[in-house]
Amino acid sequence: MKCNFIKEEVLKCEEFGDKKAIRIGYKEREFLFTVETTGVMKPEDIVRKAIRVLSEKLKVIQEDIE
């Protein structure tokens, strides 16, 4: 919960009345989280797509830094 982004997402879910939509756990060398979906996409597909989007954004940041 030290990350402001995660904190905002948790608060937004609570605001919409869903306190369990985002659950965060920590284990050494692992990041544990829960993905809930409406059924349109499989949770593993959502995570893969999110990683691709994050990767592209990190490439842009890296290019800007260089």
Secondary structure, 3 states (H helix, E strand, C coil): CCCHHHHHHHHHHHHCCCCCCCCEEEECCEEEECCCCCCCCCHHHHHHHHHHHHHHHHHHHHHHHC
